[in-house]
Amino acid sequence: MKSFFKDVFKRLGVLLVSSLLFALLSLLLMVLVFGFLRDSPIEKIKPGSFLAIDLTMNLTDRPSDFRFEDLTRQILEQSENPPSYHLYQVLNALDKAANDPNIEGIFVSGGFAPDGYGCGYETINEFIDGLLAFKKTGKKVIGFMHSPTQLDYLVFAQCDELIMDPSGTLLLKGLASEEIFFGDAFQKYGVGIQVVKTGKYKGAVEPLTGNRFSDENREQISDLLETRWFHFLNSIASARSLDPMELNATLGDKFLWQPEEALRYGLIDRVEDYGGVLDYLIEIGNYDEDSDTYANITLGKFIGQEIDFSNLSDEDKDKIALVYVEGAIVDGFVDDGLSVGGDELAARIREIRKSDEYKAIVLRVNSPGGSVSGSDAILFELQRAREAGIPIIVSMGPVAASGGYWISSASDLILVGEQTITGSIGVFGVLPNIEKLSESFGLSWDVVKTGPSADIMTIARSKTTAEMQVVQGYVDKIYVRFLNLVSSNRKIPMPQVQEIAQGRVWLGVDAVELKLADKIGGLSDALNAALDLAKISEDFQVVEFPTKETPAEALENLLAVKKVAAKNHLEIPSGNELLELEYIRRFLSYFNDPGGVYGILPWYQTRLGFDQLKEKL
């Protein structure tokens, strides 16, 4: 017994010392960060400089948070994570660079490093729109690539002059959407999955119950990929002065290009190594003696040229609230870029409504949906804001489907990107059980209850036919409510809504034609629309929600006790051996709706068709 207590106290001592060391390290890091921010002078831009945009970044819709654990890991592992920028700040930087007389042009290099819901196809297209607007000033965009992914090349193709490394490769293989199915495995090992759903196209549960795509789901995914591929081809062909049909036919026979082959076909303009490119930039721009290379300023430093006062109060300016909904919608309080809590968003919208400072709300949605309860919490607050006379303008990003469309319907105007994935008007519920699995291991379950369905939420037994009929009736009623929301808010006759619903997914160009959205447009268009609807003068202020955390705020949140979204009992730990199944782990963690009913598009991949992990040879 004495040795037992000795071991316990020893372990407690180690834990206490470790905690103190971590706290001291965090405080030291905070001091270093503050010192860096305080002492770093604003870099003066030399005439003839290039804005250097390294695509090795995660381009998100919402601002990313400052995370002490990430900074600590980087220092301990002597590694550096790719930076994360959000679309609004990058578009502002491009606009500012276009009007800066010291900026000669833009130099693009590197390759995207997507994470979570970042680098969505429609977000990349809005980034390209910013580059094209920059080019209209007469300034040039120069690109240097080695072995780009297809998503990288979509950006590189827009360059006035595109240079490729002699040892690089260009892979243009087309688009594919691959899914892993667990139906046979669950059946083999005795895991039961009972499903209630609405809509023949609502293929959300297929990975859990089947072994292949249903005909309806295969049809809609195929339509999405075909339309997206031709959008991709047309964008490249237009930029490179090629015929899109001829390009498509050529890529059908040849998908892997060496630099000289790409040059002959017109996919690039020149073959040169990186050192030669640097000499060329000095020649057409300016020489920087301090760095012994071409005069330039990086995107990160250029963004940091101006201190961001956008979220400080300015009584002389009308305010527009730019509210981000990025990630799966869950129940509770959370917002980390992967999932967003309905209660968290509702609290922000309520704060905006009660402040009397905001004249309009622009809701930027990049979400495949999720919890019905979480979606409702957001919907109700948006409705109250409209009743209070605050116009709601929705800007749909890469995806605004199912629950993402549920909340979007409560708006005065919906702007959608051509390649936004939206619709998926449908609802489903999943009731798993491990009854047979337990029997194979000799496990027994027993229960004492007051009624036959008192234990309906248990995973110990399958649900009876009568119980499934009750749950199906509940889901059907939610589906009818969804249809009524769309019909009343979008002013579409109910028979037409029933026809275009059924869980069917649509691209933005189709959504406008079907009246699910009002017109094609991006984030900048949505902000301009807010000015018109709210009758705001040109002297206005955009306040983003959530704000980008400072190191001090990050430390405060680290030490604070916060209410977060409830963890689902099905969530499993992830490790290196499960990286290929990470999206399944995330999918399960989204299932925390109190009623067990969801409007989500889980087969959606943020970069649908562009598999970043498998594009490079």
Disulfide bonds with the S-S distance in Angstrom:
none
